[in-house]
Amino acid sequence: MSVFKALRHDVPASIVVFLIAIPLSLGIAAASGAPLMAGLMAAVVGGVVVGLLGGAPLQVSGPAAGLTVIVAGTIHAYGFAATAAIVALAGGVQILLGLARLGRAALALSPAVVHGMLAGIGLVIALSQVHVLLGGDAQSEAWKNLRDLPAQMAGQHSHSTLLGVLTIGVLLLWPRLVKTSLLPAALAAVVIATATAAVLGSDAKRVDLPEAPLAELTFPQWPDAGPGRIALAVLAIALVASIESLLSAVAVDRLHDGPRADLNRELVAQGAANTTSGLLGGLPITGVIVRSSTNVAAGARTRMSTILHGVWIALFVLACAPLLEMIPMAALAAVLVVVGLRLISLAQIRTYARHRELPTYVITALGVVATDLLTGVGVGLAAAVLMMLWRLVRCDIRVERAEETRVTISGTLAFVGSGRVARVLAALPVGERVTVELNLDYLDHGAFQAIEDWREAYEKSGGTVTVHETHGGWFQRATDGRLGEGKTAPPRRFGSWTQWQHLDRQRRDAMEAGIREFERSVAPLVRPHLAGLARDGQQPEQLFITCADSRLVPNLITTSGPGDLFCVRNVGNIVPPYGSGDDSVGASIEFAVNVLKVRTITVCGHSGCGAVQALRNGAAGGSLGAWLRQSGADFSDCADEEHCVTANVAQQLLNLRTYPVVRDAEAAGRLTLTGLYFDLTEARMYAVCPDRRVREPVT
């Protein structure tokens, strides 16, 4: 992309992000108890330094609400000058982490803990700033703010309350009424509140900036505290800032189709920015998902947008400081109340409830509110570990009664669950035929002994017990005294009908045998995921167009699962050109792009394709021949079958671009077209280069 084309997109995007960053930076500084210039300085440094050095070009960095609580506590304990020194040291720690290539390690932290931490921080911010909005003063601790809130609400209210409520109303209604991104809601809300305050002649507290901003910067001083306390404060800021920045970078990657983020480089850049910000008297810096997503949505193409937004902030502060001093503090408090509450995401709560991680999320959030950030995160991590252990030792037990009694035990069966298994087995009526089906990924000796003791007792009472292992290995090895040897075989996820027929010779129908095998062994594993998809609907990222050949299994060769691919399969993976008269493929394309909002359309051919062979030979007639001729592929320059299949895939990509919905989405940067070639013999995927009609290994 040329510099001119990039600037044509990046300059407008930088202005949009700049307009959002000004009120947020002031509000975060106010909520932290820091000088307002510290927030603006952090925004400038975050834009310019991280923009120049960062590994996530479209990510926008600056002061973040996620660090407000910990910064406020640090300022309260040591003062702002010492906090600036701690921020500079935290930046050094981040640089070391990045140079040690530990960027990915930060992502090992449970997302439920991270988002629970952000939700707790958001609640703390909202509880403190609502007091400012109502014309009062925020307390130092969340529970004190919560305790004093009823009295604050019942007291007399000044213009501050009116301006704060007005600001919140504009923030909520503006996106619904005004669709252009050039007028962000935060800017509109602050401008309207400021104008209203001027019209009313309000005496509400306003932004107070120094007359000479550069001459009155607060420079760092060494904290008056022991090395241990300083190290703890440094690590707290470094780790929280790193995790938030890296999570934001990963999230931003999902919003665009440009180069993927280099997390280690991004971590070094964040460290350099925090060191610079601390030395210049600024707040700590992180990657901010709100500003970053706005940057992408506004059309940014390169890192120039991020850099320019920092430049605009610096110029505005130096040239237009009197305008900033007209802003009521209640308006900034209202912005922070909304920002804080939006950190409590209902979509994330639903996701964690669906994945049974909501207790970790809630415990972390409440821990942050009730204690402090580090203690809350520690409690959340402990909860995550306990949830993990509970899942590891949990098994599912189902009892079905028909001609015989079938007890299906799935999951992990250890000694801690053997009592529950023993109770279920002991409740079975005596003297019956019982099949115990084990669908286990682990079995220890205590649990094996519980089942074996019950079997011996049950058979002595006149019953018959058959133990069947779907995944094979554990129970039989325990019976043979070899329980500690090796691991269980992997679950049987797929197989040919002849395999099921061999396994179930007494069955009348091979497909029925396969279905019953699915219901016994696979269904318990995928049922929670399928139930979530049934409830929430499909949201695939990709339309996958491939051949109907029975040897090609899309989810197998892409290692994907239910809900991941929206598949269209036909003979020859053909996409008839737009307006050719075939509505089936066209309807699928329009549905995928317009309704499902897929971000990728993939055409996948394969070796040994009978459709391509028929096209080369020109022998197909009837409906098959009419269908194949819609391919439009030219095989005159193809030396062999591989080149013919590749040429066919390349032609279908051209046919896709005859559809208006595809052209429009691709031009807007919302859609990417790719071609693939799967070699059945090698079981290997290749990327198709449409221009040269050749295949290259998928890296």
C-alpha positions in Angstrom: 0.0 0.0 0.0 1.4 3.4 -1.0 2.0 6.1 1.6 -0.6 8.3 0.0 -3.3 5.6 0.1 -2.4 4.8 3.7 -2.6 8.5 4.8 -5.9 8.8 3.0 -7.3 6.3 5.5 -5.1 6.9 8.5 -5.5 10.7 8.8 -9.3 10.6 9.3 -9.0 7.6 11.6 -6.4 9.3 13.7 -8.7 12.3 14.2 -11.6 10.1 15.3 -9.4 8.3 17.9 -7.9 11.7 19.0 -11.4 13.0 19.7 -12.2 10.0 21.9 -8.8 10.0 23.7 -9.0 13.6 25.0 -12.1 13.1 27.3 -11.1 9.6 28.3 -7.5 10.6 29.2 -8.7 13.5 31.4 -11.4 11.3 33.1 -8.9 8.5 33.8 -6.4 10.9 35.3 -9.2 12.4 37.5 -10.4 9.0 38.6 -6.8 8.0 39.5 -6.2 11.1 41.6 -3.4 12.1 39.3 -2.7 15.6 37.7 -4.9 15.9 34.6 -1.7 16.6 32.5 -0.5 13.1 33.5 -3.4 11.5 31.5 -2.8 13.7 28.5 1.0 13.0 28.6 0.3 9.3 28.7 -2.0 9.6 25.7 0.7 11.4 23.7 3.5 9.0 24.6 1.3 5.9 24.1 0.3 7.1 20.6 3.8 8.1 19.4 6.2 5.7 21.2 4.0 2.5 20.9 2.9 3.6 17.4 6.5 3.8 16.3 7.8 0.6 18.0 4.8 -1.6 18.6 4.1 -5.1 17.2 0.4 -4.5 16.8 0.2 -1.6 14.3 -3.5 -0.8 14.6 -3.6 -1.0 18.4 -4.0 2.4 20.2 -2.3 2.8 23.5 -2.8 5.3 26.3 -4.0 5.6 29.9 -6.6 2.8 30.5 -9.4 2.4 32.9 -8.1 -1.1 33.8 -5.2 0.4 35.7 -7.2 3.1 37.5 -7.6 1.3 40.8 -4.0 0.2 41.2 -2.7 3.6 40.2 -5.1 5.4 42.6 -3.8 3.1 45.4 -0.2 3.7 44.5 -0.7 7.5 44.4 -2.5 7.4 47.8 0.4 5.4 49.3 3.4 7.1 47.8 2.3 10.3 46.0 2.3 11.0 42.3 6.0 11.8 41.9 6.9 8.4 43.4 4.2 6.8 41.3 5.8 8.2 38.1 9.0 6.6 39.1 7.2 3.3 39.7 5.7 3.5 36.3 9.1 4.1 34.7 10.5 1.0 36.5 7.4 -1.1 35.5 8.2 -0.2 31.9 11.7 -1.6 32.3 10.2 -4.8 33.6 8.0 -5.0 30.5 11.0 -4.5 28.2 12.8 -7.4 29.9 9.7 -9.6 29.6 9.4 -8.8 25.9 13.1 -9.4 25.3 12.8 -12.8 27.1 10.0 -13.6 24.6 7.4 -14.1 27.3 4.6 -12.2 25.4 2.6 -15.4 24.9 3.1 -16.5 28.5 0.9 -13.7 29.7 -2.0 -15.1 27.7 -1.9 -18.3 29.8 -3.8 -16.5 32.5 -7.5 -17.6 32.6 -9.6 -15.1 30.5 -12.3 -15.5 33.2 -9.9 -14.1 35.8 -8.8 -11.2 33.4 -12.3 -10.2 32.5 -13.4 -10.6 36.1 -10.6 -8.3 37.1 -11.7 -5.7 34.5 -15.3 -6.0 35.7 -14.3 -5.5 39.3 -12.2 -2.4 38.2 -15.1 -1.1 36.2 -17.4 -1.4 39.3 -14.9 0.3 41.5 -14.5 3.2 39.0 -18.3 3.6 38.6 -18.8 3.6 42.4 -16.2 6.3 42.9 -17.1 8.5 40.0 -20.9 8.5 40.7 -20.1 10.5 43.8 -18.3 13.1 41.7 -21.2 13.2 39.3 -23.5 13.9 42.2 -21.4 16.8 43.3 -19.5 15.0 46.1 -16.1 13.5 46.6 -15.0 9.9 46.0 -13.7 7.8 48.9 -10.5 5.8 48.8 -12.2 2.4 49.0 -15.0 0.8 47.0 -17.0 -0.3 50.1 -16.9 3.2 51.5 -18.2 4.6 48.3 -21.0 2.0 48.3 -21.7 2.8 52.0 -22.0 6.5 51.4 -23.9 6.3 48.1 -27.5 6.3 49.6 -26.7 9.5 51.6 -25.1 11.1 48.5 -28.1 10.3 46.4 -30.5 11.7 49.0 -28.6 14.9 49.5 -29.1 18.2 47.6 -27.8 18.2 44.1 -26.2 21.1 42.2 -25.6 21.6 38.5 -23.0 18.8 38.6 -25.7 16.2 38.8 -27.7 17.7 35.9 -24.5 17.9 33.8 -23.5 14.3 34.7 -27.0 12.9 33.9 -27.0 14.8 30.6 -23.6 13.4 29.7 -24.8 9.8 30.4 -27.9 10.4 28.3 -25.9 11.6 25.3 -23.4 8.7 25.7 -26.2 6.2 25.5 -28.4 7.8 22.8 -25.8 9.3 20.5 -24.7 6.0 18.8 -28.3 5.2 18.0 -29.1 8.6 16.6 -25.8 9.5 14.8 -24.2 6.8 12.7 -21.0 8.6 11.6 -17.8 7.6 13.4 -16.4 11.1 12.9 -18.5 12.3 15.9 -17.8 9.9 18.7 -20.3 9.7 21.6 -17.7 10.6 24.3 -16.8 13.8 22.5 -20.4 14.8 21.7 -21.4 14.2 25.3 -18.6 16.3 26.8 -19.1 19.1 24.3 -22.9 19.2 25.0 -22.4 19.2 28.7 -19.8 21.9 28.5 -22.0 24.1 26.3 -24.9 23.5 28.7 -22.7 24.5 31.7 -21.8 27.7 29.9 -25.4 28.6 29.1 -26.5 28.0 32.7 -23.6 29.9 34.0 -22.9 26.9 36.2 -20.3 27.1 39.0 -19.6 23.3 38.7 -16.0 22.3 39.2 -14.1 22.5 35.9 -10.9 21.0 34.4 -7.8 22.8 35.9 -4.7 22.7 33.7 -1.4 24.6 34.4 -0.9 27.8 32.4 2.4 26.4 31.0 1.8 22.7 30.7 5.4 21.7 29.8 6.9 23.8 32.6 4.8 22.2 35.3 5.2 18.5 34.5 5.7 16.3 37.6 9.0 14.5 37.3 9.6 11.2 39.1 11.1 10.9 42.6 12.3 7.7 44.3 9.5 6.3 46.6 9.9 6.6 50.3 9.4 2.9 51.0 11.3 -0.3 51.4 12.5 -2.3 48.4 9.9 -5.0 48.9 6.9 -2.6 48.7 8.4 -0.8 45.7 9.0 -4.1 43.9 5.4 -5.2 44.6 4.0 -1.9 43.2 6.3 -2.2 40.1 5.3 -5.8 39.4 1.6 -5.0 39.9 1.6 -2.3 37.3 3.9 -4.1 34.9 1.9 -7.4 34.9 -1.6 -5.8 34.7 -0.5 -3.4 32.0 1.2 -6.3 30.0 -1.8 -8.6 30.3 -4.3 -5.9 29.3 -2.1 -4.8 26.4 -1.6 -8.3 25.0 -5.2 -9.3 25.4 -6.2 -6.1 23.5 -3.7 -6.9 20.8 -5.1 -10.4 20.3 -8.6 -8.9 20.2 -7.6 -6.3 17.6 -6.2 -9.0 15.4 -9.7 -10.4 15.0 -11.0 -7.1 13.8 -8.8 -6.8 10.6 -7.1 -8.8 8.0 -3.7 -7.1 8.1 -0.5 -8.5 9.6 -0.8 -10.4 12.8 0.6 -8.9 16.1 4.1 -9.6 17.2 3.3 -9.9 21.0 6.9 -9.8 22.2 7.7 -6.7 20.1 4.4 -5.1 21.4 5.5 -5.8 25.0 8.9 -4.2 24.5 7.1 -1.1 22.9 4.7 -0.9 25.8 7.6 -1.0 28.2 9.4 1.7 26.4 6.3 3.9 26.4 5.7 3.3 30.2 9.3 4.2 30.9 9.0 7.3 28.8 5.7 8.2 30.3 6.9 7.8 33.9 10.0 9.9 33.3 7.8 12.7 31.8 5.3 12.5 34.7 2.6 10.5 32.9 0.2 7.7 33.8 0.9 4.1 33.0 0.0 3.0 29.5 -1.7 0.0 28.0 -3.2 -1.1 24.8 -6.9 0.0 24.9 -9.5 -2.0 23.1 -12.1 0.8 22.9 -9.7 3.2 21.1 -8.2 0.3 19.1 -11.5 -1.0 17.8 -12.5 2.6 16.9 -9.3 3.0 15.0 -10.0 -0.2 12.9 -13.6 0.7 12.4 -12.6 4.3 11.2 -10.6 2.7 8.4 -7.0 2.8 9.7 -4.5 0.9 7.5 -1.1 1.4 9.2 0.5 2.5 12.4 0.5 6.1 11.1 -3.0 6.5 12.5 -1.9 5.7 16.0 1.2 8.0 15.8 -0.9 10.9 14.4 -3.5 10.7 17.1 -0.7 11.2 19.7 0.5 14.2 17.7 -2.9 15.8 17.5 -3.3 15.5 21.3 0.0 17.2 21.9 -0.8 20.1 19.5 -4.3 20.5 21.0 -3.0 20.7 24.6 -0.4 23.2 23.7 -2.6 25.4 21.6 -6.1 24.9 23.0 -5.7 24.4 26.8 -8.4 27.1 27.6 -11.0 25.0 25.8 -10.2 22.0 27.9 -10.6 24.1 31.1 -14.2 24.8 30.2 -15.1 21.1 30.7 -17.1 20.3 33.9 -15.5 17.5 36.0 -19.0 16.0 36.4 -19.1 15.4 32.6 -15.7 13.5 32.8 -17.0 11.6 35.8 -20.1 10.6 33.9 -17.9 9.3 31.0 -16.0 7.2 33.5 -19.2 5.8 35.0 -20.3 4.6 31.6 -16.8 3.3 30.7 -16.6 1.5 34.0 -19.9 -0.2 33.7 -19.1 -1.2 30.1 -16.2 -3.2 31.5 -18.9 -5.5 32.9 -19.8 -7.2 29.7 -23.1 -9.1 29.6 -21.8 -11.0 26.5 -18.8 -12.2 28.5 -21.0 -13.1 31.4 -23.2 -15.2 29.1 -20.1 -16.8 27.6 -18.6 -17.8 30.9 -22.0 -19.0 32.1 -22.2 -21.2 29.0 -18.7 -22.6 29.6 -19.3 -23.0 33.4 -16.6 -20.5 34.3 -18.9 -17.8 35.7 -18.0 -18.6 39.4 -14.3 -17.7 38.6 -15.4 -14.4 36.8 -17.7 -13.4 39.7 -15.3 -14.3 42.5 -12.5 -12.3 40.8 -14.7 -9.3 40.3 -16.1 -9.3 43.8 -12.6 -9.9 45.2 -11.3 -6.8 43.4 -14.2 -4.7 44.7 -14.1 -6.0 48.3 -10.3 -6.0 48.8 -7.8 -4.7 46.2 -6.6 -5.6 42.8 -3.9 -8.0 43.6 -5.8 -9.8 46.3 -8.9 -10.0 44.0 -6.8 -11.5 41.2 -5.2 -14.0 43.6 -8.6 -15.1 44.9 -9.8 -15.4 41.2 -6.8 -17.5 40.3 -7.4 -19.8 43.3 -11.0 -20.2 42.2 -9.9 -21.0 38.6 -7.5 -23.7 39.9 -10.3 -25.2 42.1 -12.7 -25.2 39.1 -10.1 -26.9 37.0 -9.5 -29.6 39.6 -13.2 -30.1 40.0 -13.6 -30.6 36.3 -10.6 -32.9 36.1 -12.1 -35.3 38.7 -15.7 -34.9 37.5 -17.5 -37.7 35.6 -21.0 -37.9 34.0 -23.1 -40.9 34.9 -26.2 -41.9 33.0 -28.5 -44.8 33.6 -30.8 -46.1 30.8 -33.3 -48.9 31.3 -34.7 -50.9 28.3 -34.2 -54.6 27.6 -31.1 -54.3 29.7 -29.8 -51.7 32.0 -27.0 -49.5 30.6 -24.8 -47.4 32.8 -22.6 -44.9 30.9 -19.8 -43.2 32.7 -17.9 -40.5 30.8 -15.1 -38.2 31.6 -12.5 -38.6 34.4 -13.0 -41.2 37.0 -10.7 -40.9 40.0 -11.0 -42.0 43.6 -12.8 -38.8 44.7 -15.7 -39.7 42.4 -15.8 -43.4 43.2 -18.3 -42.9 46.0 -20.8 -41.3 43.7 -20.3 -44.1 41.1 -20.7 -46.8 43.9 -24.0 -45.2 45.0 -25.4 -45.2 41.5 -24.4 -48.8 40.9 -25.7 -49.9 44.3 -29.1 -48.5 43.5 -29.6 -50.8 40.5 -32.1 -53.6 40.9 -30.5 -57.0 41.5 -30.6 -59.9 39.1 -30.6 -58.0 35.8 -28.3 -57.8 32.8 -26.2 -54.6 33.2 -23.8 -53.1 30.7 -21.3 -50.6 32.1 -20.0 -48.5 29.3 -16.8 -46.5 30.2 -16.1 -43.5 28.1 -13.1 -42.4 30.1 -10.0 -40.3 29.6 -8.6 -41.4 33.0 -9.2 -44.1 35.6 -7.3 -44.6 38.8 -7.1 -47.7 41.0 -9.5 -46.5 43.7 -12.3 -46.0 41.1 -11.5 -49.2 39.3 -11.7 -51.1 42.6 -15.1 -49.6 43.4 -16.5 -50.8 40.0 -14.8 -54.2 40.3 -16.1 -54.8 43.9 -19.6 -53.9 42.8 -19.4 -56.2 39.8 -18.3 -59.2 41.9 -21.1 -58.6 44.4 -23.8 -58.1 41.7 -22.9 -61.2 39.8 -22.9 -63.2 43.1 -26.5 -62.0 43.6 -27.6 -63.4 40.2 -27.0 -60.5 37.9 -24.9 -60.3 34.8 -22.4 -57.5 34.2 -20.6 -56.6 31.0 -18.0 -53.8 31.0 -17.5 -52.2 27.6 -14.8 -49.5 27.0 -15.6 -47.2 24.2 -12.2 -45.6 24.1 -10.4 -48.8 25.2 -7.6 -49.5 27.6 -8.1 -48.2 31.2 -10.4 -50.9 32.7 -8.7 -53.7 30.9 -5.2 -52.6 31.9 -6.4 -52.3 35.5 -7.8 -55.8 35.3 -4.5 -57.1 34.0 -2.5 -55.2 36.6 -1.1 -52.7 34.1 -3.0 -49.5 35.0 0.0 -47.3 35.1 1.2 -48.2 31.6 0.6 -45.7 28.8 -2.4 -43.6 28.2 -5.9 -44.3 26.9 -6.4 -44.4 23.1 -7.8 -41.2 21.6 -11.6 -41.1 21.3 -13.0 -42.6 18.1 -14.3 -39.4 16.4 -14.9 -40.8 13.0 -14.8 -44.0 11.0 -16.2 -45.7 7.8 -19.5 -47.5 7.9 -17.6 -50.7 7.3 -15.7 -50.2 10.5 -19.0 -49.7 12.5 -20.4 -52.8 10.7 -17.4 -54.8 11.8 -17.7 -53.6 15.4 -21.5 -54.2 15.5 -22.1 -57.2 13.3 -25.3 -58.1 15.0 -26.8 -54.7 13.9 -29.1 -54.6 11.0 -27.8 -51.4 9.5 -24.3 -49.9 9.5 -25.5 -46.3 9.7 -27.6 -47.1 12.7 -24.5 -48.6 14.3 -22.6 -45.5 13.7 -25.3 -43.3 15.0 -25.6 -45.4 18.2 -21.8 -45.2 18.6 -22.0 -41.4 18.3 -24.8 -41.2 20.9 -22.8 -43.3 23.3 -19.3 -42.0 22.9 -19.2 -38.6 21.2 -22.5 -37.0 22.1 -21.6 -36.7 25.8 -18.5 -34.8 24.8 -20.0 -32.4 22.3 -23.5 -31.9 23.9 -22.7 -28.8 25.9 -21.1 -27.1 22.9 -24.0 -28.0 20.6 -26.5 -26.8 23.2 -24.7 -23.5 23.3 -24.8 -23.2 19.5 -28.5 -24.2 19.5 -29.2 -21.4 22.0 -27.0 -18.7 20.6 -27.2 -19.4 16.9 -24.4 -20.0 14.4 -21.6 -17.4 14.0 -19.1 -19.1 11.6 -16.0 -17.1 10.6 -15.7 -18.8 7.2 -17.7 -19.9 4.1 -16.0 -23.2 3.0 -16.8 -24.2 -0.6 -15.5 -27.7 -1.4 -16.1 -30.8 -3.4 -18.8 -33.4 -2.5 -16.2 -36.1 -2.8 -16.8 -38.6 0.1 -13.1 -38.8 0.9 -13.0 -35.1 1.8 -14.2 -34.2 5.3 -14.0 -30.4 5.8 -14.1 -30.4 9.6 -11.4 -33.1 9.7 -8.9 -31.5 7.4 -9.3 -28.1 9.1 -9.4 -29.4 12.6 -12.6 -27.4 13.2 -15.9 -28.3 15.0 -19.6 -27.5 15.0 -20.3 -23.9 14.3 -16.9 -23.1 12.8 -17.5 -23.6 9.0 -20.5 -22.7 6.9 -20.1 -25.3 4.2 -21.2 -25.5 0.6 -20.4 -28.8 -1.1 -21.0 -29.7 -4.7 -19.4 -31.7 -7.5 -16.2 -30.0 -8.4 -16.4 -27.2 -5.8 -17.9 -25.0 -8.5 -19.1 -21.4 -8.0 -21.3 -20.5 -11.0 -20.8 -16.9 -12.2 -23.4 -14.4 -10.9 -26.5 -14.4 -13.0 -25.8 -17.8 -14.6 -29.2 -19.1 -13.4 -28.0 -21.2 -10.5 -29.5 -19.8 -7.4 -28.4 -22.4 -4.8 -24.7 -21.5 -4.6 -25.5 -17.8 -5.0 -28.0 -17.9 -2.2 -25.5 -19.5 0.1 -22.9 -16.9 -0.7 -25.3 -14.0 -0.1 -26.5 -15.6 3.2 -22.9 -16.1 4.4 -21.8 -12.6 3.6 -24.9 -10.5 4.4 -26.4 -12.5 7.2 -23.6 -14.5 8.8 -21.0 -11.8 8.2 -18.3 -14.3 7.4 -14.8 -12.8 7.1 -13.3 -15.4 4.7 -14.6 -17.4 1.8 -12.4 -20.5 0.9 -12.6 -22.6 -2.2 -10.9 -26.0 -1.6 -10.1 -28.5 -4.3 -8.5 -31.9 -3.9 -6.3 -34.4 -5.7 -8.1 -37.1 -7.7 -11.1 -34.9 -8.3 -13.5 -36.8 -10.6 -15.2 -33.6 -11.7 -12.0 -32.1 -13.0 -11.1 -35.3 -14.8 -14.5 -35.2 -16.5 -14.0 -31.6 -17.5 -10.6 -32.5 -19.0 -12.0 -35.4 -20.9 -15.1 -33.5 -22.0 -17.1 -36.7 -21.6 -19.8 -35.7 -19.1 -23.3 -35.2 -20.5 -26.8 -34.5 -19.1 -27.2 -32.6 -15.9 -23.7 -33.4 -14.7 -22.2 -32.0 -17.9 -24.3 -28.8 -17.7 -23.2 -28.3 -14.1 -19.5 -28.9 -14.8 -19.5 -26.4 -17.7 -20.4 -23.6 -15.3 -16.9 -23.9 -13.9 -15.4 -21.8 -16.6 -11.9 -23.3 -16.0 -9.4 -23.3 -18.8 -7.2 -26.4 -18.7 -5.3 -25.8 -22.0 -2.1 -24.8 -20.2 -2.3 -27.5 -17.5 0.4 -30.2 -17.6 -1.2 -32.6 -15.2 -4.2 -33.2 -12.9 -2.7 -31.2 -10.0 -2.4 -28.1 -12.2 -5.9 -28.6 -13.5 -7.4 -28.8 -10.0 -5.4 -25.7 -9.0 -6.6 -23.9 -12.1 -10.2 -24.8 -11.3 -9.8 -23.4 -7.7 -8.3 -20.2 -9.1 -11.2 -19.8 -11.6 -13.8 -20.3 -8.9 -12.2 -17.4 -6.9 -12.7 -15.3 -10.0 -16.3 -16.4 -10.3 -16.8 -15.4 -6.7 -15.9 -11.8 -7.5 -18.7 -11.6 -10.0 -21.1 -11.5 -7.1 -21.8 -7.9 -6.0 -22.0 -8.8 -2.3 -18.5 -10.3 -2.5 -17.0 -7.4 -4.4 -18.5 -4.9 -2.0 -17.4 -6.7 1.1 -13.9 -7.3 -0.2 -13.5 -3.7 -1.2 -14.6 -2.6 2.3 -11.9 -4.9 3.8 -14.5 -7.1 5.5 -13.9 -10.2 3.4 -10.9 -12.2 2.2 -11.0 -14.9 -0.5 -8.6 -17.8 -0.3 -8.0 -21.0 -2.3 -6.8 -24.4 -1.0 -5.7 -27.7 -2.5 -5.8 -30.9 -0.4 -3.6 -33.8 -1.4 -5.4 -37.0 -0.3 -2.3 -39.1 -0.6 -0.2 -36.9 1.5 -3.0 -35.7 3.8 -1.6 -32.3 3.3 -3.1 -28.9 2.5 -1.6 -26.4 0.1 -2.5 -22.7 -0.6 -3.5 -21.8 -4.1 -1.9 -18.7 -5.6 -4.7 -17.5 -8.0 -2.4 -15.2 -10.1 0.1 -17.9 -11.0 -2.3 -20.8 -10.5 0.2 -22.8 -8.5 0.1 -24.3 -5.1 2.3 -23.5 -2.1 2.6 -25.3 1.3 0.4 -23.8 4.0 2.8 -22.4 6.6 
